[in-house]
């Protein structure tokens, strides 16, 4: 159930499918989870201000059951690098929220994981 949400005011590539697939593969690899459970949402936003500046920036949310807190520094580095490489958003203009929801509060296929 790893879910990555990317919200950005950066210019998006014409082939957003390639970006989504690259992000899906990266999340699966980073978390060591089957890609068949990974969901990636790309949300372009018309208005975003970070640090008093409206230059390209991004806000990411990464949710995963059992997300180990001690891995978040490495995940942050990898995801910021991904956004910089694929969207041209500098690492210093990216915020990431990490979450590990309880298994019983995340549903899929008509049931929960708990």
Secondary structure, 3 states (H helix, E strand, C coil): CCEEEEEECCCCCCCHHHHHHHHHHHHHHHHCCCHHHCEEEEEECCCCCECCECCCCEEEEEECCCCCHHHHHHHHHHHHHHHHHHHCCCHHHEEEEEECCCHHHCEECCEECC
